[in-house]
Amino acid sequence: MKRFLTIIVLAGTLAACNNSADSTADQKDSLDSLANEKKEMIDSTADQRKDVIDSTTEQKKDVLDRVDSATNKQ
């Protein structure tokens, strides 16, 4: 019974540690990769938004040019 209790306590202790034995270098690498993923996601989203803004601006510029040329013809 004592062995069983010891095994239960040992298992609980290992579960509570939650891999705290990982080196700080591994944790830093993990955080760096996570930060790089987030940065890439933000960059791609910003590029998509910029493309939408640029295309909208071009369309509005074309409309204004057509209105201006139609006004100048009269």
N, C-alpha and C positions, 0 to 999 in steps of 0.2 A: 504494500500500500504506500509506503514511503517513496519507493521508486516511481510509482505512478504519479504521486503528488509532485515529485521532483521534476518529472518529465513535463507535467502540465505547467508548472511554474516556469521552467526553462522555455517552453514553447511560447508562453505568454510574454516573457521578457524579450524574446527574439522578435515577436510580432510588434511589441511596443517600440522597439528600437527603430523600426521603419527604415531599414537600410542606412542607418547613420554611420555605418562603417565605410560607406563610399568616400573616396578621397575628394578633397576639395577641387582637385583638377577635373575629376569627372563631373562634379556638380557645375563647375564653371563652364565646361564644354557644353553641358546640357543647356545651361542658361544662354550661352552664346548662340547655340543653334536655334533655340526658341526665339531669341531676339532677332536673328537673321530672317527667320520665317515671317515674323510679324512685320519687319521692315520691308521685305519683298512684297507682302500682301498690301501694305500701305502704298508702296511705290506703284504697284500695278493698278490699284484703285485710283490713285492720283492721275496716272497716265490715261486711264479710261475717261475720267471726268474732263481732263484737258482736251481729249479728242472730241468729246461731246460739245464742249464749249466752243472749240475751234470750228466745228462743222456748223453749229448754230450761228456763229458770228458770220461765217461765209455766206450762209443762206440769207441772213438779214442784209448783208452788204449787197448781195446780188439784187434783192428786192428794191433796195434804195437806189441802186444804179439804174434799174429799169424804170422806176418812178421818175428819177431825175432825167433820164434820156427822153421819156415820154413828155415830160414837162417842157423840155428844151425844144422839142419838135413843134410845139404849138406856137 
